[in-house]
Amino acid sequence: MASPLAPLPGGTTTTLNVTAPAIIKASAGRVFTVSVIVQGSSTYGAVYDSNSLTGNTAANQIGVIANTTNPIDFNAMPTATGIVVAPGAGQTLTVSWS
């Protein structure tokens, strides 16, 4: 009996130096890790299941980006529409996705 393939531990693409809201992927995908490189001020960031920079609310939010310098594991969270990342004030992020 053949053994199943193990899932990859991270995404296939990395987007560096995200300092403003950005459409990371404009179609369905998966978010693996968001690394906070610069923590910024007291505002938290967010990750949305969206393909637009406008109209994002708690209804399509899939995660919070804490204001601390460390990686946040999203466990290959699937998105149906796309991936939008909105850093908190002063944050610099790196996003691993597929």
NUZAZA-351679 format. One record per residue (C-alpha): residue in three letters; x, y, z; chain; residue number from 1. Coordinates in steps of 0.5 Angstrom, whole numbers, plus 500, padded with zeros to 3 digits. Each point is the difference from the previous one (the first is absolute). Layout:
# residues N
PT; Ala; X; Y; Z; A; NUM
...
***
This chain:
# residues 98
PT; Met; 500; 500; 500; A; 1
PT; Ala; 503; 507; 498; A; 2
PT; Ser; 500; 505; 505; A; 3
PT; Pro; 497; 507; 499; A; 4
PT; Leu; 504; 506; 499; A; 5
PT; Ala; 501; 504; 506; A; 6
PT; Pro; 498; 508; 499; A; 7
PT; Leu; 505; 505; 499; A; 8
PT; Pro; 502; 504; 506; A; 9
PT; Gly; 499; 507; 497; A; 10
PT; Gly; 497; 503; 494; A; 11
PT; Thr; 503; 500; 493; A; 12
PT; Thr; 501; 508; 500; A; 13
PT; Thr; 502; 505; 504; A; 14
PT; Thr; 499; 507; 500; A; 15
PT; Leu; 505; 505; 504; A; 16
PT; Asn; 499; 507; 503; A; 17
PT; Val; 493; 501; 500; A; 18
PT; Thr; 499; 507; 504; A; 19
PT; Ala; 493; 502; 497; A; 20
PT; Pro; 494; 496; 498; A; 21
PT; Ala; 501; 495; 494; A; 22
PT; Ile; 497; 495; 496; A; 23
PT; Ile; 504; 494; 501; A; 24
PT; Lys; 496; 496; 495; A; 25
PT; Ala; 494; 501; 496; A; 26
PT; Ser; 497; 493; 500; A; 27
PT; Ala; 499; 494; 505; A; 28
PT; Gly; 506; 498; 504; A; 29
PT; Arg; 503; 499; 507; A; 30
PT; Val; 504; 504; 505; A; 31
PT; Phe; 505; 496; 503; A; 32
PT; Thr; 504; 505; 505; A; 33
PT; Val; 501; 508; 501; A; 34
PT; Ser; 506; 502; 503; A; 35
PT; Val; 500; 507; 503; A; 36
PT; Ile; 507; 503; 499; A; 37
PT; Val; 499; 507; 503; A; 38
PT; Gln; 494; 500; 505; A; 39
PT; Gly; 498; 507; 499; A; 40
PT; Ser; 495; 504; 505; A; 41
PT; Ser; 494; 497; 504; A; 42
PT; Thr; 496; 499; 494; A; 43
PT; Tyr; 499; 492; 498; A; 44
PT; Gly; 500; 498; 493; A; 45
PT; Ala; 495; 495; 496; A; 46
PT; Val; 500; 495; 495; A; 47
PT; Tyr; 493; 499; 496; A; 48
PT; Asp; 497; 495; 495; A; 49
PT; Ser; 499; 506; 494; A; 50
PT; Asn; 503; 502; 494; A; 51
PT; Ser; 499; 508; 501; A; 52
PT; Leu; 503; 505; 505; A; 53
PT; Thr; 493; 503; 501; A; 54
PT; Gly; 494; 497; 504; A; 55
PT; Asn; 504; 495; 504; A; 56
PT; Thr; 497; 499; 507; A; 57
PT; Ala; 499; 495; 506; A; 58
PT; Ala; 496; 496; 495; A; 59
PT; Asn; 505; 498; 496; A; 60
PT; Gln; 506; 501; 504; A; 61
PT; Ile; 504; 493; 501; A; 62
PT; Gly; 505; 502; 505; A; 63
PT; Val; 503; 506; 505; A; 64
PT; Ile; 508; 502; 499; A; 65
PT; Ala; 502; 501; 507; A; 66
PT; Asn; 505; 506; 502; A; 67
PT; Thr; 506; 496; 501; A; 68
PT; Thr; 506; 498; 496; A; 69
PT; Asn; 499; 492; 499; A; 70
PT; Pro; 497; 496; 495; A; 71
PT; Ile; 492; 498; 500; A; 72
PT; Asp; 498; 493; 498; A; 73
PT; Phe; 494; 500; 496; A; 74
PT; Asn; 500; 493; 498; A; 75
PT; Ala; 499; 500; 493; A; 76
PT; Met; 493; 504; 501; A; 77
PT; Pro; 496; 499; 494; A; 78
PT; Thr; 497; 506; 496; A; 79
PT; Ala; 495; 500; 495; A; 80
PT; Thr; 501; 507; 497; A; 81
PT; Gly; 507; 502; 501; A; 82
PT; Ile; 505; 503; 505; A; 83
PT; Val; 500; 507; 503; A; 84
PT; Val; 505; 502; 505; A; 85
PT; Ala; 499; 506; 504; A; 86
PT; Pro; 506; 502; 505; A; 87
PT; Gly; 499; 504; 506; A; 88
PT; Ala; 503; 507; 500; A; 89
PT; Gly; 507; 500; 500; A; 90
PT; Gln; 500; 492; 499; A; 91
PT; Thr; 505; 497; 494; A; 92
PT; Leu; 498; 493; 498; A; 93
PT; Thr; 502; 494; 496; A; 94
PT; Val; 494; 495; 498; A; 95
PT; Ser; 501; 493; 498; A; 96
PT; Trp; 495; 497; 496; A; 97
PT; Ser; 497; 496; 494; A; 98
***
